């Protein structure tokens, strides 16, 4: 993924901007504030939010405990039980954005038992390490980014104004013979300057001094043009490292590495010598490439890896979604590699084991595991007893009611009504919903969940999409740019679909 372009400091607007308050790590917040952060995006489910807040805060409490007991304090893993669309995955998404610790969300249904084709459960720990590496490296790069920009600017100036080659001045090998030749020969000999330390350097002539001064003025003029952005489209030639070697993608990993997540092609490319090639690119692209190169030089990757592994072991959080998909009746005939086999492989990871990654060994004893599942066809007791014991805290999320739908559409910062209003604003239109209009949408969504499969808050997406389909299609040509939905207008647009069972089944 390409790194987003960063705006130079001098190109930022001059208007005063209030400094944004930097939140501490999520686990450094008191549980009540963690719940308040989750309340900004998730309606209801107070019991689940409270359990998650306590578990996350306990990570910080453990780090403050005496060393002799710190390793004995194990995380209280959580299993969240509830129907689809009530906020289980949303809690994980918001934790991932709020937490300063490494966070990974995986789906249990994607794993198979070790030895079979597919992903093994240890890959989740490797992915968590990759997340931590990217997180710490980004933090380090942000710290040294101004220094990298300065270095990249000097390299750009060298590309725009290459340094003049210096030729050492030497005395003629065969001085002219004849009378009067000594004085002219002496005048043509180079002069040297001896410093107080004994260093001998050739003295620059007036022409050289003038040329250096002229070059310095030109370089400063180019520097000013770089800052003003007037040279962005100029083409320069730079030397870049070749990304890959053709044919390596077709090579198979050696025996014993088939079931691992180690990128065999990446390992080979690291072992092979790096090739460089010259490219002609625009200056803004050259700046991005050079800044990336300077960041790699300034960031100590050994330090990044050490801190990343420490964060994973002591602060890592893994959210295992769809855990009910690997629960089933025990005692079936034949190998069950995608259900009970996955549970047996998951057990040592959750209990605490050592996993080998390409950055080193990682202990999973203190990683917090949060599992979630709908359990509409199975129940938590269908999991193997050992795995049940490793998730001691069970939280049941409640189905959403019509009143909850009203709150979901009005209270969160990312409410659907606000999202659609932003989409309409892009066309210069204003979208409004009256309170009775929102209540009518909530009533229709709740009614559809009762008559069909209950998919929770996701039903609001289908109702809103059907309601606004014609508006969004005709929006660019609409003469009236103010659109208002009240209860009568919502019923007029959706009443026929709600009353017709066949239409409701296929549309809502």
Secondary structure as UniProt FT lines:
FT   HELIX           9..11
FT   HELIX           26..28
FT   HELIX           31..39
FT   TURN            40..41
FT   HELIX           46..64
FT   HELIX           67..70
FT   TURN            71..72
FT   STRAND          78..81
FT   TURN            84..85
FT   HELIX           88..98
FT   STRAND          103..107
FT   HELIX           108..110
FT   TURN            114..115
FT   TURN            121..122
FT   HELIX           123..160
FT   TURN            179..180
FT   HELIX           181..188
FT   STRAND          192..194
FT   TURN            196..197
FT   STRAND          200..202
FT   HELIX           206..228
FT   TURN            229..233
FT   STRAND          235..241
FT   TURN            246..247
FT   HELIX           248..250
FT   TURN            255..256
FT   TURN            258..259
FT   HELIX           264..271
FT   STRAND          276..282
FT   HELIX           283..298
FT   HELIX           301..315
FT   STRAND          317..321
FT   HELIX           323..326
FT   TURN            337..339
FT   HELIX           340..351
FT   STRAND          354..357
FT   TURN            358..359
FT   STRAND          360..363
FT   TURN            365..366
FT   STRAND          368..373
FT   HELIX           380..382
FT   HELIX           385..389
FT   STRAND          393..396
FT   HELIX           402..408
FT   TURN            409..411
FT   TURN            413..414
FT   HELIX           416..425
FT   TURN            426..428
FT   STRAND          430..433
FT   HELIX           435..451
FT   TURN            456..457
FT   HELIX           458..474
FT   HELIX           475..477
FT   STRAND          482..485
FT   HELIX           487..499
FT   HELIX           501..507
//
